[in-house]
Amino acid sequence: MKGRKCYDWRCRIAIVLGIAIFIILAYKGLSPILASLVASVIIGCTCEGGPLNAVFNTFMPQAVNFMSSVLLLIVIGGLLSAVLETTGTTDSLANGIIRLLGEKSIPIVVFVMTGLLCFLGVGSYQFIVAPLALGLLKKANISRNIGLVAMLVGANAVTYCLPGTSVTPNLMPTTILGTNIYAGAGVGIVAFLLATVLGLVYVYWMMRVYQKQGVLFEQDAAAAAGGPPAKQRDADKMPPFWTAIVTIVLLFGLCFLFSMVPAFGFDATQAVVMAQLLAALWAFVVNFKYMNRGTILKDISRGTLAVIPLAVMLGFISGFGAVAQSTAAFGALLNGLISLNISPYLLTFLGVALLAGCMGNGTGALVMVLNALYPTLSAANANMGAVHRIATVTASTLDSLPHNTNVCVSMQVFGMNHKTSYKYAFVSTVLIPLIFAGVTTVLCMILY
């Protein structure tokens, strides 16, 4: 037993060290692909079978499975982004929106676009929002980080806080706790309002600071999703604004149609892929004459192929999470949480937050914690609706440490990296969520 405890402590140290090494390497400029592999080897040293077993039998199978599940989604997202850029659709949309609403509306426009997609359950919202947001930011000469943070704020507010959404973090607790998607609606709405207000206040504070410092659109950023060209198109070489609006309406409308109508028989991934493909086809046909005829295929290919590393990166980071979960310390942490004699609502908050931080996956942590804690929560006569809402909002907290797949891909599609952008992502996806999740927990402890 003594040897087992010692082994657990070595695993715990290895997990912390592995995450720390990942963060340091990513900040130093090493690709998250390699950083996740190095971190997995470190953690694997304390796993049964050693680092070779961890890499070849845990890391790689998970990485390959995850890559295969997202590869087509990412490639078609890259295709859409490339078509929107080469046809001038993003430039036309940016000019029209800024002319109608002004430059100060850009964060709210990005927030609303993201929120709508997340409400529809579009998990790959980054590949739809990023090319449109980059066009707006480029036209207004505003830093890419503004669009990145506005997108992350919108995703967190709707995906994790808003009651009634048909997204995975809000659906999974219903199968475990016997609740419904409107569980804890009151405190959920409070969390949504807090997430929205705090997030947008932070974005506009960033804009004011950037204006004073003279920080503009980063033209030379290595945009991973077929980012915008360095020069804005001339007005006479740009498609009409109405074609851009129809493209966006078509994209959002098809996402809704394919996702919500069972007759199509599409799952969430298929619905998004088909919507993106048809929207890209529409933009290509309608705005064909605005493309450079001599380089059409080259331009589209370059933008599409640029996103392939994203699939590899997501797979490898997912593999890192699988290695962390395979350690003895991970199970020990879960068992230790179950034994705590504290409020069931505080227990849910701590459990989901801590495991999400270890896994880099809030939804996975939510499922594991609720399954493990359900007997304890039932024995304590906890209100399951309150538990549902606490678990859902808390899933958006420590999961967004630097090894989180969503944060990494979000920075990549905006052409940024950990060094240039993670400090802003940290505030919007860790600090602000800790505030609204903490308030939600306290409210539940008072009201229930």
LUMPA-907917 format. One record per residue: x, y, z of N, C-alpha, C in turn; residue in three letters. Coordinates in pm, whole numbers, plus 50000, padded with zeros to 5 digits. Atoms other than C-alpha are relative to their C-alpha. Example, Ala and Ser with C-alpha at 12.3 -4.5 7.8 and 13.67 -1.06 7.14 Angstrom:
// LUMPA-907917
500894988150000512304955050780500905012050000ALA;499184988149994513674989450714499235010950073SER;
***
This chain:
// LUMPA-907917
500844987950000500005000050000500875012550000MET;499084988949994502895023050087500645002449864LYS;499404998850133504545015949752499015005749900GLY;501044995050090501255022649575499825015050016ARG;500154985749976500885056849742501185007749942LYS;498824993650056504455065349645499895001049849CYS;500165000350145503685055349288498995010549956TYR;501004989950032500575077349289500605014050005ASP;499404986849988502625106949408500955002949884TRP;499144998250116505175101649132499185003449876ARG;500894997250114502305101348881499485014350006CYS;500534986549985500885133449022501055010449962ARG;498914990850033504245150748999500254999949849ILE;499755001250144504675137548644498935007449920ALA;501084993050071501255151248538500225015150006ILE;499754985649984502035185748679501225004149916VAL;498784996950075505525184848526499744999549850LEU;500315001350142504175173048190499235012049948GLY;500774988150040501625201448173500895012350000ILE;499104988449992504285226548284500965000249881ALA;499085000850114506705214348016499285003749871ILE;500794996450117503955216847754499865015149989PHE;500204985549999503255252947855501295007349963ILE;498724993250024506935262947856500424998549854ILE;499585002550138507695246747520499125007649901LEU;500914992850089504585261747358500305014950001ALA;499674985749991505515296547486501335003249934TYR;498704997950063509055292047356499934998749849LYS;500175000550144507645286147009499974986049941GLY;500085013650053507675248146980498554996849966LEU;501365003750040504665234346795499324991750108SER;500725008349903501955220247025500044985249964PRO;499895014150042502325188146820501174993450071ILE;498825005549935505845182446951499955001850151LEU;500094997649856505165197847292499154989550069ALA;500885010249941502325173247357500684986450003SER;499285012750003504555143947257501054999450110LEU;498994999449893507355154847491499344998650136VAL;500725000649872504875160047777499474986050026ALA;500525013649985503365125647713501094990350039SER;498885008649964506785108947734500345001850149VAL;499704997349858507395126048072498984993050090ILE;501035006549919504065114148212500094984849986ILE;499915014350026504565080048050501044992950083GLY;498965006149917507625074248266499444994250129CYS;500625005049876505265068348561498824990749972THR;501105008950035502705047548370500484985549997CYS;499675014250009502585009748376500464996849857GLU;499455003150133504764997548090500995010349952GLY;499024990050035506825029448076499605008949885GLY;500314990150104507015057247817499714994049863PRO;500265006150131507135034247513498574994949991LEU;501385005049998503885017547612499015011749997ASN;500894988449997502315051547688499885006549863ALA;500014993350131503315065647349499344991449893VAL;500465008450110502615035847124498634993550024PHE;501265006949973499625020047301498905008850057ASN;501014990649948497845050247452499965012849918THR;499934987150069499035082447290499614998949852PHE;500225000650144499095072046924498614995049961MET;501375004150036495815052146912498975011150020PRO;500934988949975493965081447071500205011149898GLN;499704989450096495725106446843499434996749863ALA;500485004150132494875086646529498485000049995VAL;501475000349996491255081046632499425014149996ASN;500524986449997490755117746709500235007049866PHE;499724993950129492445128946387499024995349893MET;500915005450101490265105846181498605005750015SER;501364994949976487125120246344499855014649959SER;500104985650030487985156546266500655004049868VAL;499214996350118490115155045950499135005949889LEU;500854995050108487305159245694499385013450038LEU;500594987549950485675186145907500995011549984LEU;498994989650006488915205745920500355003549855ILE;499654997750141489725201445549498905008149929VAL;501104992750064486265213145437499905014050057ILE;499964986649942486505242045682501085008549934GLY;498944992950070489795251545519499605003549858GLY;500494997450136488185248545176499065012149999LEU;500934988749991485375272145277500755013050021LEU;499214988049972487865297045419500745004649876SER;499244996550120489965295745102499095005849891ALA;500934995050102486955300644873499505013950036VAL;500484986949958485635329945078501075010749977LEU;498924990350020489045346645056500285002449852GLU;499624998450141489825339944690498895006549917THR;501094993550072486375351444577499775014450046THR;500204986549947486595383244786498775001450086GLY;501224999549918483525373844990500265006050137THR;499704994649866485195381545324500265015049994THR;499764985650014486365415645200498695007649980ASP;501294993750026482885423945072499175000650127SER;500765000549875481285413045399500555010250100LEU;499384990749906483775433345604499655014449966ALA;500324986350041483225464945401498555003650032ASN;501424997449978479445461745426499645001550146GLY;500344999649857479255454645799500585012450065ILE;499384988349939481715481945894499315012849953ILE;500714988450052479895506645669498665001950069ARG;501334999249940476535498145827500065001750153LEU;500015000449854477485492346192501195006950066LEU;498824993449944480915508146238501004989950054GLY;498915008849957484245493746351499804995050144GLU;500175004149860483255492646719499054988350016LYS;500945011149992480605466746639500664986549975SER;499355012450042483155440746527500014989350110ILE;500035010549897483555422646864498604994150022PRO;501375004949979479765420446903499564991349883ILE;500345008050117479345407646546500644986250010VAL;499305012949985481965380446610499374991950113VAL;500645006649886480365372346948498674993649958PHE;501325004950041476895368646792500134988549900VAL;499805010850096478125347546498500414987150071MET;499545011749926479925324246736498884994150085THR;501085004749915476995322346975498934992649923GLY;501015006750083474565313146698500464986149959LEU;499485012950043476795285346571500064990150117LEU;499945008849882477355271646922498624995850045CYS;501375003449964473625272946993499464988849910PHE;500405010550094473155251046683500804987250020LEU;499205011949975475725226646820501144998149901GLY;498915000950097478385234746559501335000350076VAL;498775000849924481545222646731501205005849928GLY;498884994750079483805234646449499765014649962SER;500364986150029482595270546472501225008449960TYR;498814992050030486195283146451500245001449850GLN;499705000050143486445273846083498985007949919PHE;500994991350064483355294046002500215014550044ILE;499884986549946483915323946230501325006649960VAL;498684994050021487665329146178500165007349867ALA;499804992750126487715337345804499135012549988PRO;500884988250004484765361145844500525010850094LEU;499484990449903486235377446155501305006449950ALA;498734994650050489665381345992499775010649893LEU;500334989850100488075400145704499595013150065GLY;500434988049927486435424445948501185006850068LEU;498864994649928489595428846153501015006549906LEU;499064994650098491765434245846499505013349946LYS;500574987550055489425460645704500105011450100LYS;499964989749896489305479346036501405001950057ALA;498624999449951493035473546099500074998350151ASN;500065003449858492345458046440500704986750022ILE;499245012249970494495431046603499134987449994SER;500675013050006493565394846542499564995250138ARG;500355004549865493515389646919498625004750043ASN;501344995149966490335410546943498954990149950ILE;500945009950055488495386446714500084986750071GLY;499805012749929490005356346889499274999950133LEU;500624999449867488845367347234498495001249990VAL;501454998750017485385377947112499384986649964ALA;500495013250036484965343446957499994990750120MET;499925008849882486105325347272498955003650104LEU;501024995549905483795346347489498614995349957VAL;501295004550051480815338647266499804985150014GLY;500095014749989481585301447264499764995750144ALA;500175003749860481895299447642498625003650053ASN;501284995249947478785319847715498844991249957ALA;501125007950053476495299247492500174985150028VAL;499805014549988478035264547507499874995150144THR;499935004949862478515262347883499015006450097TYR;500844992849904476115287248039498525000349964CYS;501384997650040472925291447837499154987450013LEU;500885011749988470155267147946499224997849870PRO;500815003250116468265249147670500774997049873GLY;499225002850119471135244747426500194984849982THR;499835014450029471535210847254501464997049970SER;498575002450016475315209947296500444989550101VAL;499565011449919477305181547449500135003150148THR;499884997549856478205198247783498665001550071PRO;501314998449939474505205347842499154987349987ASN;500755012450021473295171547716500474988750089LEU;499455011449927475625147647897499474998850143MET;500525001549865474435155848253498584994350004PRO;501385005049999470855147248152499984984750003THR;499965014750004471835111048086500514994050130THR;499435004949874473655108048419499135003450119ILE;500754995049883471505128648655498494998949984LEU;501455000850023468075123748495499345013749992GLY;500524986450011467655161248440499615002849855THR;500244996150138466735180548124500895011949966ASN;499064989850045468555207047919499705013950059ILE;500344987349936466775234948111500284999750150TYR;499735001449857467995222948451500805011950053ALA;499314988649940469125250848682499945012349913GLY;500124989250098467795276248433500325013750059ALA;499814986949939467825305648675501475003650018GLY;498574997349978471455302948780500774999349868VAL;499375000850131472345293648422499935013149925GLY;500164986950065470965326348291500905010450064ILE;499094990949930472905345148558501434997849950VAL;498665003250049476075327048445500195005149857ALA;499934995350138475305335248079500195015249994PHE;499894985449999474835372248155501375004550051LEU;498684996749948478015373348362501084997349895LEU;499025003650103479975355348089500015010149886ALA;500124990550111478665379247824500545013750038THR;499614986549958479155411648017501505000650029VAL;498584999749965482575403248163500874997949876LEU;499225002850119483795389147832500075011949906GLY;500014988650093482715418747618500685012250060LEU;499274989049934483985443847875501504998049982VAL;498585002950017487355426647855500455002549856TYR;499664997950141487335427247472500145014949969VAL;499964985650030486555464447457501115007050078TYR;498824994849928489185471347723501264997349919TRP;498865003250086491685453347499500085009649881MET;500024990950116490595474947204500545013850038MET;499524986849957491205507047400501514999950024ARG;498565001149972494625495247516500784999049869VAL;499335001550129495585484447164500055013149922TYR;500034987250070494515518047022501045009650056GLN;499004991349938496695536547273501424995649965LYS;498675005450028499655513547200500304999349851GLN;499795000550143499165515046824500124985849944GLY;499975013950047498705477146790498934998249893VAL;500915001250114497145470146450499894985549955LEU;500185013550055496165440146238501364994049965PHE;498715006550023499055415446224500044994149859GLU;500015004350140499595412945848500854987849975GLN;499075010950028502465388445870499764987750087ASP;500305011849918500805364146111499834987849911ALA;500075012450078501035328245994498624994050013ALA;501395004649990497295323745950499884985749953ALA;500055014350030496645286545959498824996249914ALA;501215003950073493215286945802499855007849871ALA;500074992550124494095303545476499725014550027GLY;500244986449953494325337545643500015010249888GLY;500194989850102493725370045458501295004349936PRO;498824995150066496145383245202500425013450060PRO;499474988049938498305412645293499285012649954ALA;500604988050055496465437445071498494998549985LYS;501464999650019492815447145064499685001249852GLN;500414999050140491025442844730499505013949968ARG;500614987750047490075472944527498484998049992ASP;501465000949997486355480844539499424994049873ALA;500545005250125485845472644170500324985449976ASP;499665014250012487345438044221499374991850111LYS;500655006349886485075429444510498554996749965MET;501395003650030481745410644484499025008850077PRO;501014991849931478515428544582499764995150143PRO;500245003249859477665429644952498894989750015PHE;501135009149986474415410944894500424985449982TRP;499565013950018476265379844773500694994850125THR;499355004149875478315379445094498954997050106ALA;501065002149902475185382745307499264986949972ILE;500685012550036473445354645116500864987950035VAL;499095011049966476525332745164499944996850149THR;500035002149855476465337745541498644994550046ILE;501345004949966472695332945566499864985449957VAL;500065013850049473005301345355500784990750092LEU;499165008249913475815288145574499314997350134LEU;500665001849871473965294145901498694992449985PHE;501285006850022470635282845757500164985149975GLY;499775014150027472025250145624500494992750124LEU;499575006149873473775243345956498794996650087CYS;501225002249920470435247346131499154988949941PHE;500855009750067468525227045873500544985850013LEU;499405013349998470925197845856500154994550141PHE;499825004449861471395197046233498694996650068SER;501255001049927467765199846339498934991349934MET;501025008150070465815180446073500464985649991VAL;499575014049998466085142846140499934993249864PRO;500195006550130464955134345785501294999449918ALA;498745000150075468425143145651500924988850047PHE;499195010949949470005116745872501455003750025GLY;498634995649977473115137745939500315000550149PHE;499564997449863475085136546261500595014250003ASP;499544986149985476635168846394501135003449903ALA;498874997550090479835165446192499565000649855THR;500475000450139478095156245866499195012549966GLN;500824988150023475675185445904500885012249972ALA;499114988650018478505210545936500784998949868VAL;499235002250123480545195345652499155003249877VAL;500874997650115477585196245412499665014949987MET;500324985750003476675232045509501195008049947ALA;498804993050045480255243845459500274997549852GLN;499745003550139480605225545128499055007349905LEU;500984993550085477385239544981500185015350000LEU;499764985649994478155274945102501235003649916ALA;498804997750080481625272444945499684999149851ALA;500395001750141480095260244619499225012349951LEU;500784988150035477615289344618500925012049977TRP;499104988550012480345315244679500894998749877ALA;499125002350115482565299444412499275003149869PHE;500754998250126479855299544143499585014649982VAL;500544986550011478305333544219501105010549981VAL;498934989950004481605352144263501224995349921ASN;498895005650077483735332644015500785010849925PHE;499344990050084484485363343803500925009250080LYS;499134991649918486165380544099501284992850044TYR;498815007749966488805353344130501085002149895MET;498874999450093492255353543972500004987149918ASN;500195012050082491675329343682501264991549990ARG;498765007650020495315319843649500464992250122GLY;499525006749877495765309044014498874994650086THR;501155004649921492305297044121500314987250076ILE;499785013049937493255261044188501155000750101LEU;498874998649908496565270644349499585007250128LYS;500444992349883494925296244580499114991650091ASP;500915008249919492185272344693500764988550065ILE;499225011149944494635243644739500865004650117SER;499144995049893497005264744945499215002550128ARG;500824997149883494245276545178499464987450065GLY;500555012449947492805241545214501064991650069THR;498935008349944496085223245276500625006250124LEU;499414993249885497155249445530499434995350133ALA;500645004149874494745234745786500334985850042VAL;499705013949967496035198945775500774998650132ILE;499305001249870498525204746062499085001450120PRO;500944998649888495525214446277499464986450045LEU;500525013349966494175178946260501044992150078ALA;498925006949929497555165046365500155005650140VAL;499864993649870497825190346647498894995750095MET;501125004049915494355182246780500134985550044LEU;499825014049968495075145046763501064997850106GLY;498905001949905498365147846950499645005550138PHE;500414994649870496925170047223498984990950066ILE;500945009749947494065145347262500734987850054SER;499185011349954496665117747292500665003050133GLY;499414995949873498365137247570499004998650114PHE;501045001549899495085138547761499744985550036GLY;500225014349975494665100847721501114994250086ALA;498895004949918498125094547867499835004650144VAL;500214994949864497355116848167498924992050073ALA;501105007649939494115097648228500404985850036GLN;499615013949978495935064348220500874998150123SER;499125001249884498075072148526499214996150125THR;500635003849873497385058848873499525012350076ALA;500354987849926497265094549004498655005549958ALA;501274994650049494275103248789498844993650076PHE;501045007049924492135076448953500055003650147GLY;499864996449859493535085649293499395013850027ALA;500574986749985492545121949240498474999350004LEU;501455001450004488995111749153499484993850129LEU;500405006549875488755088749457500155009550119ASN;499804990449892490155116249678498895010350006GLY;501104990450006487465140249563498734994250061LEU;501225006549950484715115149642499984999750153ILE;499925001349854485955112350001499895013350075SER;500074987049933485775149850070498635002250065LEU;501254997549927483165159550330499655014849991ASN;500354986050023481985192450181498675000749928ILE;501274998150071478895207050016500034992849866SER;500015007150128477835185749717500175009449880PRO;499864990350109477725217349503501455004649986TYR;498594996450003481245227849599500844988149952LEU;499315012150044482365191849547499934998549848LEU;500155000750146480985192349193500895010249931THR;499174989450058482725225349120501484996150002PHE;498585003649987486115213449250500354988049912LEU;499725012250076485865179349086500125002649851GLY;499994997450144485015191548738501165009049962VAL;498924990650032487505220448747501364993250002ALA;498695006349987490455199448867500244989549892LEU;499815010350103489905170148632500055006149861LEU;499944993250129489265193748342501395005549976ALA;498654994850013492645209448411500994989149966GLY;499095011250029494395175648408499794994749858CYS;500325006050129492625163448095500085009749883MET;500114990350108492405195747900498714998049923GLY;501275003250065488855184747825498895001350103ASN;501044997649902485935199348020498854990249993GLY;501135009250013483255176547879500364986350053THR;499555013049948485265145247954500065000050151GLY;499934998949855485875157448308498615000150061ALA;501394999349953482175165248353499394986050009LEU;500585013550003481165129848255500624991350108VAL;499325008449902483795113048473499605003750143MET;500324995549865483025134148780498564996850037VAL;501405002749968479245130948761499734985250016LEU;500165014649984479435093348711500544995450134ASN;499365004249876481775089949007499285005450123ALA;500594993449882479945114349237498504997650016LEU;501465001149995476335104949158499494993450129TYR;500495005949874475915081149459500175009550119PRO;499744990649891477465107149691499015011649996THR;500934988850016475295135049550498584995950037LEU;501345005049967472155113849582499844998450151SER;500055002149855472975104649941499895013250075ALA;500044986849936473375141650021498725007649966ALA;501264993750042469935149249869500235013249924ASN;499704988050078471515174549634498975001949890ALA;500904996950111469285191949381500744997349870ASN;499285004350119470285175049055500015010749890MET;500004989150096469265205148848501135009850027GLY;498904991249961471725226549042501344993649968ALA;498755007350030474435199949009500285000349849VAL;499894999650146473775198348635500605013449954HIS;499564987050049474245235748591501415003450048ARG;498654997549948477335238048814501024992349917ILE;499075008250076479005209348630500225005549859ALA;499904994950138478235224448289500805012849992THR;499274987350007479475259648361501464998250044VAL;498635002149952482555246548546500864992749898THR;499245007150104483535224948248500785009649910ALA;499334990250086484685257348081501135007350073SER;499014992649920487245267048348501434995349974THR;498605004050012490565249148393500284990949881LEU;499765007950122490045228348078500765008349897ASP;499414991250100491325258847887501435004150032SER;498574997949983494905256648009500674997749864LEU;499385000150133497475257447726499924987049922PRO;500075012750073497055220447641498584996749954HIS;501385002150045493355224647557499905000849848ASN;500085000550147492515215247197499235011849943THR;500824989050051489845242047155500795013149998ASN;499214987749994492175270047265501104999749894VAL;498925001050098495015257347046499505002149858CYS;500514998650137492905254446732499465014149978VAL;500524986450013491265288246799501135009849970SER;498864991350027494655305346813500564997549861MET;499425003550130495855286846504499185005749885GLN;500814995150112492905296346283500035015249989VAL;499824985650007493485332646374501445003749967PHE;498634997550039497125328646275500895004050116GLY;499244996049883498395333246630500544987550072MET;499455011249926500225311546885499965003050150ASN;500064998149855500665307147260500715012850044HIS;499224988449958503295334547288499275013049972LYS;500664987550039501215360847107498605001550059THR;501444999149971497735352147231499524992950125SER;500605008049894497425327647518499655008250124TYR;500334992149880497515354247792498605006149989LYS;501354994750019494355369047640498974988750006TYR;500895011549993492795334747595499824995450144ALA;500055004249860493625326947959498975008250078PHE;500964991449930491645356748087498574996549958VAL;501365002050050488645349547864499494985850017SER;500475014049992488555311447899500334993150132THR;499705006049869489945305248249499555009450113VAL;500324990949889489695335848476498535003950003LEU;501424996050003486275348348362499094988050026ILE;500835011649966484765312948362500104996050148PRO;499905003149857486135307448715499105009450081LEU;500884990449931484225338748819498554995849987ILE;501435003250012480875328948668499674986150052PHE;500255013249942481265292548772499975000850153ALA;499994998249855482125303549126498715006450049GLY;501264993549963479095326649140498844990249990VAL;501055010150017476875298449008500004990350117THR;499895009449889478165274949277499495006150130THR;500444993149877477625300149557498485001850001VAL;501454998350010474105307749434499274986950028LEU;500635013249976473255270649431500104996050146CYS;499845003249858474645266449784499025008050085MET;500944991549926472395295149898498554996149974ILE;501395002150042469245286849701499534985650019LEU;500435014049994469255248949719500494993050127TYR;
***
